[in-house]
Amino acid sequence: MKEVVDTDAAPDAVGAYSQATRTDELVFTAGQIALTPDGELLADASVSEQTERALDNLLAVLSAAGAAPSGVVKTTVYLADIDDFEEMNEAYADYFTESPPARSAVEVGALPKGAAVEIDAVAIIE
């Protein structure tokens, strides 16, 4: 059975999607960008700060779904500019210090609202 996940600790979905969906064992998050829980875009923030905000949102959604950071098995990082990889990676590394999940990082043509970084995840519900 699929269940929709919704939390006020992360920004509302800005389209026809859910913050996440979960099954009995897994949670699949929507991509998170540097929006505050109130929906304010941190457009002028550095790539590092945008990465941190996106990951804070991601962890809030995972928590609402009953998953912990240690349960994340895969993330995908979308970058507006692949040259920002190192800066993103340094900030990202602070969030997954032990047994980091598998990860893909790709450059895309553009991200919602002009963001520099978007991150989604798949996690095990423990």
PyMOL commands that set and color helices and strands:
alter all, ss='L'
color gray80, all
select helices_A, chain A and resi 47-65+69-71+82-93+112-114
alter helices_A, ss='H'
color red, helices_A
select strands_A, chain A and resi 3-5+20-22+26-29+72-79+102-107+117-124
alter strands_A, ss='S'
color yellow, strands_A
deselect
rebuild
show_as cartoon
